[in-house]
Every structure is written in C-alpha cells, then in structure tokens.
Amino acid sequence: MKDIYVIKEGKRRRCGYTTGSCAAAAAKACVMMLDTGNIVDKVSIDTPSGIVLDLEVNDPRIGDGRASCCVVKDAGDDPDVTDGMEIYAKVSRRDDGGIVIDGGEGIGRIARRGLFGNVGEAAINPAPRKMIADEIRKVSQDGFDVLIYAPKGAEISGRTFNKNIGIEGGISIIGTSGIVEPMSDQALLKTIYMETDAIYEEGQREITLFPGNYGEKTAQELGLPGKGVKISNFVGDSILYCYNKGFRRITLVGHIGKLSKLSVGAFNTHNRVCDVRMEAFVYYLALAKAPYEVLERVKDCITTEEALDIVYAEGFESILGDMRQGCIDRIKRYIKDDGFDIEVYIYSMKYGVLK
C-alpha cells in the first residue's frame, strides 16, 4: 500500500486500513487460490473511499477444497488496539452460487438489538460484508462459504468499546471507508452514537453522559438514573444526538474544567478547540459583582481547581450554581427546546460535587 497521509493537529499522520479491508482482501485471495490452485502473496482491493489497496497475504494455505490466509491490520498512526492483528479468511465452495459470510474465532457476536445486524449474528458490519462479496465477484461467479476469524480477537476485544455497544466474545469487522484516518473524530462519534442507540433499544428513555472515567464514577456514586455513555469532548454532538433519538431526560456529569467551558457556550471542550475556563470564571464572578482584584487573580490561574480555591476563599461559591444553570440554559438553547428535562452535575477533584 502506498502511504497516504492526513494532517491532524498540525502534524502529518499516516493513514492505515480497516479490519474490513483486511477481511475482504483475505477472502479474495482465498478465492483466487481455490480457482488457480496457486499460492497468492499479494492482492488488490477497491475501498469505498475510492483508494486501491495492494496488500500482502500472509500464511496462505490450500487443501481439502478450501483455502485460508490472513492480512495483517495496519492502523497507520492511529492509536488503534487492533493494529498488527491477523485477520483471517477461510473459504470453501458451495453449490448454490451464493456468498455466505460468517465469523469464527475471535469475531464478536451481536448481543443487543439496534446494531447493524440481528442478535446472534457475527459482528461484521454491512460495509465490510459488501466489500467481501464485491471483491469475490471480481474474480469468480461461483458460490462460497466465507469464514472470517481473528485468533487474538477475544483477547483484544476487552480493550475495545464492543461490550458497551452489545458485541460479545471478540472484535468487530468494521470500516465504512476501508481506510483508517488517524485520530478521527468521526470514528469516536460513531462509537458514542452506537452506545446511545443500544441504550435506547433497551427501552431506556433517560441517559447519563460524562466526558471521562471519573465522571462515570461520580455518576455511579450519585446513583443517577439511566445508563451512561462516555462522550469525551463531544458535549454538543452527544446531547443533540440523544435529544433527537428520543430520550426524555439527559443528565450530564463533568469536571469543572470541562463544564466551565460549556457554561459560556463551548460545546466541544477539547483544549485545542477552545480554552475559556478562566474566562468563564471571570464572567460569572463579574455578574456576582466580585472585586476587580479577585477577577485579576482568577484570570491568572492555570487550573480550575486553583480558581475554585479563590472562589471559596473570597465567599463567591454561589457562582458555581450560576455556572451549573448556565450549562443547562446553554444546552436548552443549543437543542432549541426550553422545556426539555436537563440535569447537570459539576464536580471538582478537591471539593467533590459542586452545589
């Protein structure tokens, strides 16, 4: 594969290819080996993105009316836990001219309604299924049984989001474009949306959102209603998706460092997108008629925990309730529904849940 690059956060980063591309390439190579009786060491496939991949075939075997081989996943510069995994295909002929695709060892099974297939089916997404069938049809019109498997899949799956979205026992064969774009926001958002869908399909109509692990722990300690989803910095996208999905109540739990930004209208809280933490403190302190000297001290703070120390020491802790209400008001304005049921909890590592 000729290296392809994108620019992320000002750096040139190498793209990779998905488990779906690996599966399609391995399956195509197996069919070519069955048809010719010869070992295949390289194979080309077309991806939905329009990029042609020339991929190395590993561990090729022919015998007993079947062929097998693997293609090794390359995630490029993306921090993908499936990078370097062997994605195998085992292919045998069938008499009816059809192509039947299933998952074997290390490929997860769908355990919840609302995903991309029926409960019990192999977790092979529609795009990779189509890629597999399309690539086979380029070299043969015969029928084939195609088994996709990944020997390390069960081990690696514990480091993925699969359990959260209702896939058990292994990895998913995924990839709508066939190409891995390093540090893709869309890939993370898709996971958030899939987790949200799974909760909705269970019949839940209340949901809790939190940017990170500590927010999840705080939500559990508070005994909040509804199952939860970790949303990273995508506050606006996640809330809007939940609202449009049909949830009747959304609870947001986050650290003051994230939600201070939301309180003045920042709906992506990544520090490279915006950093208005101290501006938010100064804004609410000014509304509370804090002395100019207090505003100056807070403005020069590095962390929100440091700013909180000043707020409490100067007796302006009432602004924390104002910030919380600011978050609620901004969310309602964002979704354009003043009557929607939104609850927000803001916590500090030092002061706990802020009142």
C-alpha positions, 0 to 999 in steps of 0.5 A, spaced: 500 500 500 502 506 498 502 511 504 497 516 504 497 521 509 492 526 513 494 532 517 491 532 524 493 537 529 498 540 525 502 534 524 502 529 518 499 522 520 499 516 516 493 513 514 492 505 515 486 500 513 480 497 516 479 490 519 474 490 513 479 491 508 483 486 511 477 481 511 475 482 504 482 482 501 483 475 505 477 472 502 479 474 495 485 471 495 482 465 498 478 465 492 483 466 487 487 460 490 481 455 490 480 457 482 488 457 480 490 452 485 496 457 486 499 460 492 497 468 492 502 473 496 499 479 494 492 482 492 488 488 490 482 491 493 477 497 491 475 501 498 469 505 498 473 511 499 475 510 492 483 508 494 486 501 491 489 497 496 495 492 494 496 488 500 500 482 502 497 475 504 500 472 509 500 464 511 496 462 505 494 455 505 490 450 500 487 443 501 481 439 502 477 444 497 478 450 501 483 455 502 485 460 508 490 466 509 490 472 513 492 480 512 495 483 517 491 490 520 495 496 519 492 502 523 497 507 520 498 512 526 492 511 529 492 509 536 488 503 534 488 496 539 487 492 533 493 494 529 498 488 527 492 483 528 491 477 523 485 477 520 483 471 517 479 468 511 477 461 510 473 459 504 470 453 501 465 452 495 458 451 495 453 449 490 448 454 490 452 460 487 451 464 493 456 468 498 455 466 505 459 470 510 460 468 517 465 469 523 469 464 527 474 465 532 475 471 535 469 475 531 464 478 536 457 476 536 451 481 536 448 481 543 443 487 543 438 489 538 439 496 534 446 494 531 447 493 524 445 486 524 440 481 528 442 478 535 446 472 534 449 474 528 457 475 527 459 482 528 461 484 521 458 490 519 454 491 512 460 495 509 465 490 510 460 484 508 459 488 501 466 489 500 467 481 501 462 479 496 464 485 491 471 483 491 469 475 490 465 477 484 471 480 481 474 474 480 469 468 480 461 467 479 461 461 483 458 460 490 462 460 497 462 459 504 466 465 507 469 464 514 472 470 517 476 469 524 481 473 528 485 468 533 487 474 538 480 477 537 477 475 544 483 477 547 483 484 544 476 485 544 476 487 552 480 493 550 475 495 545 468 499 546 464 492 543 461 490 550 458 497 551 455 497 544 452 489 545 458 485 541 460 479 545 466 474 545 471 478 540 472 484 535 468 487 530 469 487 522 468 494 521 470 500 516 465 504 512 471 507 508 476 501 508 481 506 510 483 508 517 484 516 518 488 517 524 485 520 530 478 521 527 473 524 530 468 521 526 470 514 528 469 516 536 462 519 534 460 513 531 462 509 537 458 514 542 452 514 537 452 506 537 452 506 545 446 511 545 442 507 540 443 500 544 441 504 550 435 506 547 433 499 544 433 497 551 427 501 552 431 506 556 428 513 555 433 517 560 441 517 559 447 519 563 453 522 559 460 524 562 466 526 558 471 521 562 472 515 567 471 519 573 465 522 571 462 515 570 464 514 577 461 520 580 455 518 576 455 511 579 456 514 586 450 519 585 446 513 583 443 517 577 438 514 573 439 511 566 445 508 563 451 512 561 455 513 555 462 516 555 462 522 550 469 525 551 469 532 548 463 531 544 458 535 549 454 538 543 454 532 538 452 527 544 446 531 547 443 533 540 444 526 538 440 523 544 435 529 544 433 527 537 433 519 538 428 520 543 430 520 550 426 524 555 431 526 560 439 527 559 443 528 565 450 530 564 456 529 569 463 533 568 469 536 571 469 543 572 474 544 567 470 541 562 463 544 564 466 551 565 467 551 558 460 549 556 457 554 561 459 560 556 457 556 550 463 551 548 460 545 546 466 541 544 471 542 550 477 539 547 483 544 549 485 545 542 478 547 540 477 552 545 480 554 552 475 559 556 475 556 563 478 562 566 474 566 562 468 563 564 470 564 571 471 571 570 464 572 567 460 569 572 464 572 578 463 579 574 455 578 574 456 576 582 459 583 582 466 580 585 472 585 586 476 587 580 482 584 584 479 577 585 477 577 577 485 579 576 487 573 580 482 568 577 484 570 570 491 568 572 490 561 574 492 555 570 487 550 573 480 550 575 481 547 581 486 553 583 480 558 581 475 554 585 480 555 591 479 563 590 472 562 589 471 559 596 476 563 599 473 570 597 465 567 599 463 567 591 461 559 591 454 561 589 457 562 582 458 555 581 450 554 581 450 560 576 455 556 572 451 549 573 444 553 570 448 556 565 450 549 562 443 547 562 440 554 559 446 553 554 444 546 552 436 548 552 438 553 547 443 549 543 437 543 542 432 549 541 427 546 546 426 550 553 422 545 556 426 539 555 428 535 562 436 537 563 440 535 569 447 537 570 452 535 575 459 539 576 464 536 580 471 538 582 477 533 584 478 537 591 471 539 593 467 533 590 460 535 587 459 542 586 452 545 589 
